Amino acid sequence: MKKLEFDIDMKQGDQSNYNFVVKVTPDQKKKAHEAVIREYQKDAVQPGFRKGHVPLHMVEKLANQATVFMATLEDLVNDAIQQIVTTYSDKRWIGQIYNLDTSDFKDEQTEGTVSFSLDVFPEVTAKNDTWKKQKVEAYETKVTQEDIDATVDQLRSSYATFDDVDTVDESSLMRLKISFLDKKGVALGNGKNQYLGQEELSVHPTIQKLFLKKKKGDVVNVDYAKGSVITLLQYSGEGDAETISCEIVDIKQKVLPDLNQEFIDKTFSKDDNITSIEVLREKIEETLLKNKQENGLYEWIDAYLSSIQFSFDVAVPKTLIEEEVKNRMHHLSHQLGGEKGLQAYLERMGKEESDKYVETIRQAAVASIHKYFIMKYVADDLKLDIDRDKAQANGEVEQKLYDKLVK
């Protein structure tokens, strides 16, 4: 069927989107309806007729009218979208339509309307030129001996051994048997093993109070409502957990190897080209400097964009916001062991707090998108030579923007 031409009213929305009202005449409804029936005819089977040759009036009677109506409406909307995209090809349309309203789309004998919204790529408007006067300074990158020492200790830690000890202290590593108990003290599920190490014991005062000076075989019970202090322990099975029971199964003490030539010889191969402690420290300094330069660049860019953002209006479309929120929630669920872990975590907060938490994630997503498109606007205004296909992946925009403004 030849695409239909519609009378379409288009009005700009307030969030980088446009709202459309499509007028559909009775004749257009009829043609779209007939096209749907012809499509159904191709697969229609009826005694006395070959497949695809059942008369249209019989196909009409055999077809589910509600399904035909929805298919007709879908075809009309798709044709309208194609007309919009073709007519306004200068705009960068993104995402799917939303806010679809078909309440005024009724029988074929009367004119009806279909309304919906569609997003466009964000539009950035500079409210003033204050951002051009923003003072900028180069960021500093300096690798200290303390930085190098800490990295050396991390390397030694990778080759540490663990000795059995009887009592927990700040440097211990524990293996716990975790059980979730109901209000009667009955275990729910099969329990799990959980490791707690130096980081948790030395940083979190609640965990210190719970486990320091405890011995192998001791059992520590924690109220489930406060259990999040133990590395976000969550119960997602059947029944209501009231208590987290932690039995100390094993206690180990980490012992770092001595930093000497023997350690160098055992740890590195000839291909590593690390032949002494001095060479190792030089390599570490080189790597740390590179990392600090990269991190310093992104921190500088973030601070710069924060300082100029009030000079711009950025209309961020719903499509991009929802996609960014979705990505952030997916990352969070991965940290919490999957979708069930995420849902359990949010349920533990309670509806009011979890709603606030999700809204915080949403606001962070909006802020991130704002800054990205402000950066793009500034880069375009400064006429930076950027390969757009590679820029987002390798930080080319950030580096060239910094070089232009500072160097």
N, C-alpha and C positions, 0 to 999 in steps of 0.2 A: 504494500500500500504506500502511495506517495505520502510523504510527511505533510501533516496539516499545518496551516499557518494560523496562529492565534493572535487575538488582541490581548496583549500582555501589559499590565501596569507594573512598573518597577520603581521602588522607592528605596533610597539608601538607608540602612539601619545605623545603629550607633556602636556596633562592635565589629567593624570591618566586614559587614555583610549587607546583603540586599534582600528586600522582601518583595515577593511577586504575587500578583493576583492574575490568574489566567482565565479569560472568559472563553467558555466552550459553547458553541451554538448547537441547536438540535441536530443540524445536518452533520456537524463534526462528530457528535456522539454516535449518530447512526453509522457513519462510515467506519469509525473505530470499532464499533460493535460488530459490524459485518466482517471486518478484517479478522477479529478474534474467532468468529464462527468458522471462517475459511481455514484458519490454522487448526482448529479442532477437527475439521473435516478430513484433514490429511491422515489422521490416526483413527478416525471413527470406523467401527466395525458393526455391521448389522446384517442379519440373515437376508440373503437375496441380493446383496451388493458386495462388490469388491472393496477391499480396504482403500479408503480415500475417495470412494465414489458414492458415498451415502448422500442423498439430496440434502441441501442446506436446511430446508424447513424441518427435516427429520433430526438433523444434528442439533438444531435449535431446541427441539423438544427434549432430546436426550441429555443435553448439557445441563450441568448444575448452574442455575441462574446467578447465584451469589458469586460463584467462581468466575463466570463470564463477566459479571459487573466489575469485579476486582481487576481482571485482566484488561478490560477495556479502559478502566481508569489508569492503570499502570502504563499502558501504551500512550495514552493522551499526555500523561505527565512526562514520560520520556521524550516524546516529540517536542513538548514545550521546553524542556531543558536543552535539547539540541538547538532549538531556535534561539534560546537565550545565549548559549555559548557561541553560536555562529554570529549572531547580531552584535554581541559585545565581546568580540575576540581580543580586544585590547586589554581586557581584565583577566587576571590570573585566578580563575575559579578553583577552589579546593574543596575536598570533602564531599559528603553526600547532603542531599536536601534534608531539612528538618522543619519542625513546626508545621507539618503537613495538615491542612484543614480541608476536608472534603464534604463538610456539612451542607454546603450549598450545591452539591453535585447530586442531582436527583434523577428523575426519569428522562428518557430521550426526547420527550416532547417539549421540554422547557430549557431555556438557556440556564447554564449553571457556571459556577466558578470553582477553581481550585487554587488555594494559596499555599505558599511555602517560602522558606528562607534558604539562602545559599551563601556560603562564605567566600571571600576573596583573600588573596595574600595580604598580610598586614600593611597598612598605610601609615607612614611616619610623617608627622608635620612638625617642623621647627617653629616654636612659638616666639622665639627671639634668637639673637645671635650671641647670647651670654656664653654659651658653650665654647665659642671660638676664642674667648678670652680666658678660659680656664688655665691656670698655671699648672705646669706638669714638671716633675723632676724624675730623674732616672732612679731606678731601684738598685739597691746594692746587693751583691751576692758575695758572701764571704764564708769560707769553710774554716771552722776553728779546729784546734786540736781535740777539743771535747767531742766535736762531731765525728772526727775520725776514730777516736777511742770507742765511741758508742757503736759505730759500725763494725769495728774489729770485734767487740764483745758479742754483737749479733752473729757474726761469722763463727766465733768460738762456740756460741750457744747451739749452733746447728750440729756441732760434733760433741756435744756434752754427753756425759754418762749420768745415770741416775742411781743413787744409792738408797737402800731401804733405811728409813728412819721411823721412830715410834711416835713422834709428836709433831704436830703441825706448827710451822713458823711462817714468816713472811716470804720465804724463798721455796716453800714446799709446792709439790704438785700432788694433788689428791685425785684418786678415783673414787667416785661416789656411786652407790646404788640408790637410784631415785625411785621412790614409790609415791603415787598419789592416793591419798586416803579419803574416804567419805567421812561424814560426821560421826559414824560409829567406829571409825578406825579401821574399816575394811579396805584392803587394797583394791584399786580400780585398775584393770588392765595388768600387763606383765612387768611394768616398771621399765627403767632404762639406766644405762651407765652415763655418767657425766663427769668430765674432767674440769677441775678448777686449778688454776696455776698462780704463779707469782703476781701476774698483773691484777687479777681479781682480788687476791688477798692483800696486796699492798696498797691498792687504790681505794677500794670500797670499804668504808668503815663498818657498814652493816655486816658484810661478809667476814671481816676481821673478827668482829664480836662473836659471830656464829661459830667459827672454826678454829681460831688460833688456840693453841695449847691442847686441842683435842687429840685423842689417840686413836690408833687403828681399832676398829670395831665399835667406836662410839656412834650413837645415832643422834642426829640433830633434826628436830621437827620445826618446820616453819609454817606459819599461817599462809594458806594458799593466796589470800588476797595481797600478801606482801612478797609473794614468791618471785616477782619480777626482778628482785635484786640478785637472784641467782641466775644470771645469764638468760633472762627472759624465758624461764621454764614455763611451758604451757601444757595444759591437758585438754585434748580435743576428743576424747572418747566418750562413751556413755557414762551417765552418772555425774553427780556434782562433787568436785574435789573440794575438800575443806582444809587438808593439810598436805604439805610436801615433806615426806620422810627421807632423810639423807643419811645413809649408813656409810661410814668411812671404811672402804674396802682396802685401800692401799695408800701409803704415803711415801713419796720419793723426794730425795734432795738432789737438785741439779748440781753437777760438778763440771766446771769448765776446764777444757784442756789448757795446759800452759802454752803461752805464745812464744815459741822458739823455732829454731831452724828445723827441728824434727817435725813440728806441726806443719810448717810450710811445705816440706818435702812430701808429707803424706796427703796433704789436702789438694795440692795443685800439680797438674801434669806439665810436661815440657811445652805443650801448645799454649798453656795459659801465660807463659813468659813471666811468671812471678817466682823469682828465685830467692827472695830474701824478705825479711820483715819490712825493710825500708821500701822495697819495690811495691809490696802490698799496700803500704800506707799511701804511696804516691798514686797508685791506681784508684784507691778509695777516694782520695782527694779529688782526682779528676772526675770520677763518676758523681760524687756529691755536688761538685761545682756545676756540672751539666744539669743535674736535677734541680738545683736551686735556681739556676737561670730560667729553666722552663716554668717552675712553680712561681718564681718571682714575676715572670711575664704575665701569667694569668691572674695573679693577685693584683698586679698593677692595672691590668685592663679592667678588672672588676671594680677597683676603687675609682678609676677614671670615669667609667660609665655611671657609677653611682653618683659621682659629683656633678655630672651634666644632665642626668635623666630628666630633671624638672624643666629643662628647656624644650622638651618634646612632648607631643601627644602621640601615643601609639595605640591604635585600635587593634587589639588582638582578637582574632575570630575564635568563636567557640570551638571549632574543629581542632585548632592547634592546641588550645588549652586542654581539652579533653584527652588528646593524644599524649601530651606531656605528663598530665596527671596519671594516666594509665601506665606510662613507662615508669614513673616514680613508684607507684604502688606495686608494680611487678617486681621492681628491684627490692622493695621492702619485703615482699612476700618471700622472695628468694632468701633473704637474710633470716627470715623466721621459719624456714623449712617448708615453704609452699603456701598455697592459698588457705588451707585449713589453719595453719599456724597464724597467718595474718588475721583471719576472722576471729580466732580465739583471742588474739592479742587485743583487737578492737573491742570485743565483747567484754573483756576484763576491765577495760576503761570505763564502760558504761556509755550509754548513747550520747549524753551531753558532751562528755570529754572526747569521745571518739569522733563526734561531728566536728569539734573544734580542731582536733588533730588533723583530720582530712582537709579541713578548710585551710589550715596552715600549709599543708602540702600544695594545695591549689594556689594559694597566694605566692608561694615560692616558685611554682611553675610559671605563673603570670610574670613575676619579676624577672625570671630568667629569659623568657621570650622577649620581654620589653628590651632588656639590655642587648640581646642578640641583634634585634632589628635597629636599635639606635646605633650600634657599632657598624652595621651595614650601611646605614644612612651616612654616618661620618666618613666611612671609607669611600663611599661614592662621591661625597662632597669634596674630599681631598684628592679625588681622581687617582686613587692608588691602583697600580697595575697588579691585578689579582686574577689568578686562574680560579674561577668560581667552581669548577668541577672538583678541584682538589683542596680548596681553601679550608673548608669546614673540618676536614680530616687531619690536616697537618699544621693547623694554627697559623697559616700564612697571613690571614687578615690581622690577627693579633700582633704578629711580629712586625708587619709593615706599618701598621698604625702606630705602634710604639716608636719605630725608627723615624717615622715622619714627624711625630710630635716632639720627640726628645733629642734625637741626634742631629 
